[in-house]
Amino acid sequence: MIRLLIIPLVMLLAQPDVPVNPSEVTSMYEVRYILGDLNTKVAKATITTTPTMWEEKDAYKAEISIKVQPFFRLFLHAKYFVEAFVTRPGMQPLYYSTSSSKENAWCRYSEGEEGIVFWRHYKKKEPKTLIFPNDGRTMELVSMLYYVRTFDFKEGEPCELKVLIGERALPATLTMEGIDTEKYPGHRAMFIRFVMLERGIMENGSGNEAYLWIDADGSRIPLGLEVALGKRGVMVCNIVE
């Protein structure tokens, strides 16, 4: 479930319209779990983004604090902290770490001669170095959502890509199904369906299909996200504007 908490943060990180020289930009969001008549908040979070440098590259640093609601602390830690560096203005990933009172993990990306080099360190396991093709269609979620904001979608035509989940590059499709004018009042939203073809985005393999709403008028700011969990309900994220 922690991976689903991170996805809304990815939506926030994927916004390239942050002012170039802000002293501090803070956003808030909430994640909710829906099953039948049950509609309950899972977590609330704040994210602060500031311009900085990362190894002589212009970058944004995002610091994210997640506070889980009391009931869900039976399954999750009470608090999480996320730190991420992405390039400015391209929003390509450089470094990403998560920590809580019980564990921490980090990963780092760079471009090598053979492709995208990915270093991963998780819990007490030995660090791993992986290489993925640098073909413009292999990306992790931060890059994917930035890609969605810039891609010239043709309604109903799926875009094929591979998404980095853990140690694998898994096939997926993105399809812009049409314009939704009802989901978010005051917004014309591109309704995009995201499908993982082999397994889902959740740790247990569920969540093969997700739905993303992006403002269709100019900024393409992500407005919301829903991940279907089959018989287990739906996880919903809405950015608090």
C-alpha positions in Angstrom: 0.0 0.0 0.0 2.9 2.4 0.6 3.5 2.4 -3.2 0.0 3.8 -3.7 0.7 6.6 -1.2 3.8 7.5 -3.3 1.9 7.7 -6.6 0.1 11.0 -5.6 3.5 12.5 -4.8 4.6 11.5 -8.3 1.7 13.5 -9.6 3.0 16.5 -7.8 6.6 16.0 -8.8 5.4 15.9 -12.4 4.4 19.5 -12.5 7.0 21.5 -14.5 5.2 24.8 -14.1 6.6 25.5 -10.7 8.1 29.1 -10.7 11.8 29.2 -11.5 12.9 31.0 -8.4 10.4 30.3 -5.6 11.6 30.5 -2.0 9.2 27.6 -1.2 6.3 26.0 -3.0 4.0 23.8 -0.8 1.1 21.6 -2.0 -1.3 19.3 -0.1 -3.1 16.2 -1.1 -5.2 13.3 0.3 -5.5 9.7 -0.5 -8.8 7.9 0.1 -9.9 4.3 0.1 -13.4 3.4 -1.3 -15.2 0.1 -1.0 -18.9 0.1 -1.5 -20.4 2.7 0.9 -17.1 3.0 2.7 -15.1 6.2 1.8 -12.3 6.9 4.2 -9.1 9.0 4.2 -5.9 6.9 4.2 -3.4 9.7 4.5 -2.7 13.3 4.2 0.6 14.8 3.1 2.5 18.0 2.3 5.1 18.5 -0.3 7.6 21.3 -0.5 9.5 21.9 -3.7 12.5 24.3 -4.0 15.1 24.9 -6.8 18.6 23.6 -6.0 21.6 22.0 -7.6 22.4 18.3 -7.9 25.9 17.5 -8.9 26.2 20.6 -11.0 22.7 20.1 -12.6 19.8 22.5 -12.1 17.2 20.5 -10.1 14.2 20.7 -7.9 14.3 19.2 -4.4 11.0 17.8 -3.1 10.5 17.0 0.5 7.4 15.1 1.3 5.8 14.3 4.7 3.0 11.7 4.9 0.8 11.2 7.9 -1.3 8.0 7.9 -4.7 8.0 9.5 -4.9 6.0 12.8 -6.8 3.0 11.5 -4.4 2.4 8.6 -1.5 2.4 11.0 -2.4 -1.3 11.5 -1.0 -1.9 8.0 1.4 1.0 7.5 3.8 3.0 9.5 2.4 6.2 11.1 4.7 8.6 9.2 6.8 8.5 6.1 9.3 11.0 4.7 10.2 11.2 1.0 13.1 13.1 -0.6 13.5 13.4 -4.3 15.7 15.3 -6.8 14.5 15.8 -10.4 16.1 17.8 -13.2 14.9 21.4 -13.8 13.0 21.9 -16.1 12.9 18.4 -17.6 11.6 16.7 -14.4 13.7 13.6 -15.1 14.6 11.6 -11.9 18.0 11.9 -10.2 17.6 10.6 -6.7 14.7 9.2 -4.7 14.6 8.0 -1.1 11.9 7.0 1.4 12.2 6.5 5.1 10.0 5.8 8.2 10.7 4.9 11.8 11.4 1.3 10.7 13.1 1.2 7.3 14.6 3.3 4.5 15.4 2.8 0.8 17.0 4.9 -1.9 17.6 4.8 -5.6 19.6 6.9 -8.1 19.5 7.3 -11.8 22.0 8.4 -14.5 22.5 8.0 -18.2 25.3 5.6 -19.2 26.6 4.4 -22.6 24.4 1.3 -22.5 21.2 3.0 -21.2 19.7 4.2 -18.0 21.8 3.2 -15.0 19.7 2.6 -11.9 21.3 2.0 -8.4 18.9 0.6 -5.8 19.5 0.2 -2.1 16.6 -1.3 0.0 16.5 -2.2 3.7 19.4 -4.5 4.5 19.7 -6.0 1.1 22.8 -5.7 -1.0 22.7 -2.7 -3.3 21.9 -3.5 -6.9 22.9 -1.8 -10.2 20.6 -2.3 -13.1 20.6 -1.0 -16.7 17.5 -0.3 -18.7 17.3 0.9 -22.4 17.4 4.6 -23.0 14.8 4.4 -25.7 12.4 7.2 -24.7 9.7 4.7 -23.8 11.3 3.1 -20.7 10.6 5.2 -17.6 9.6 5.2 -14.0 6.5 6.9 -12.7 7.9 10.5 -12.4 9.0 10.5 -16.0 5.9 8.8 -17.2 3.6 11.5 -15.7 5.8 14.2 -17.2 5.6 12.3 -20.5 1.8 12.2 -20.3 1.8 16.0 -19.9 3.8 16.5 -23.1 2.7 13.6 -25.3 0.5 14.4 -28.3 -2.3 11.9 -27.6 -4.7 10.8 -30.3 -8.0 9.9 -28.8 -8.4 6.1 -28.5 -4.9 5.2 -29.7 -2.8 3.5 -27.0 0.8 4.5 -26.4 3.0 1.6 -25.5 5.8 2.0 -23.0 7.7 0.2 -20.2 7.5 1.3 -16.6 10.2 0.6 -14.0 8.7 -1.2 -11.0 11.3 -2.5 -8.6 13.9 -4.3 -10.7 11.9 -4.8 -13.9 10.8 -2.8 -16.9 7.2 -3.8 -17.3 5.0 -3.3 -20.4 2.1 -0.8 -20.1 -0.2 1.3 -22.2 -1.5 4.8 -21.9 -4.8 5.7 -23.8 -6.5 9.1 -23.8 -10.2 8.0 -23.8 -11.6 11.6 -24.3 -12.4 14.9 -22.5 -14.2 14.8 -19.2 -16.0 18.0 -18.2 -17.9 16.6 -15.2 -15.3 14.9 -12.9 -13.7 18.2 -11.9 -16.0 21.2 -12.1 -14.4 24.1 -13.8 -11.9 21.9 -15.6 -11.8 20.3 -19.0 -9.9 17.1 -18.1 -8.1 14.6 -20.4 -9.3 11.2 -19.2 -6.3 8.8 -19.5 -6.4 5.0 -18.9 -3.1 3.5 -17.7 -2.9 -0.3 -17.9 0.0 -2.5 -16.7 0.0 -5.6 -18.9 1.8 -8.2 -16.7 1.3 -7.1 -13.1 -0.1 -4.1 -11.1 1.6 -1.2 -9.4 0.9 -2.4 -5.9 3.4 -4.5 -3.9 1.1 -7.6 -4.1 0.7 -7.2 -7.9 -2.8 -5.8 -7.9 -3.8 -2.4 -9.4 -3.3 -3.3 -13.0 -5.5 -0.4 -14.2 -5.5 3.2 -13.2 -7.3 6.3 -14.4 -5.7 9.7 -14.6 -7.4 13.1 -15.1 -5.2 15.9 -16.5 -6.2 19.5 -17.1 -6.7 19.7 -20.9 -6.3 23.5 -21.1 -2.7 24.6 -21.3 -1.0 23.5 -18.1 -1.9 19.8 -18.1 -1.7 19.7 -14.4 -2.8 16.3 -13.0 -6.1 16.7 -11.2 -6.8 13.2 -9.9 -5.9 9.5 -10.0 -7.9 6.3 -9.3 -6.4 2.8 -8.9 -8.9 -0.1 -9.1 -8.1 -2.9 -6.7 -10.6 -5.4 -8.0 -12.8 -6.7 -5.2 -10.8 -4.8 -2.7 -12.1 -1.4 -3.8 -10.5 1.7 -5.2 -7.8 4.0 -4.0 -8.4 7.6 -5.0 -6.0 10.6 -4.9 -7.1 14.2 -5.3 -4.8 17.2 -5.3 -6.0 19.9 -2.9 -5.9 23.1 -5.0 
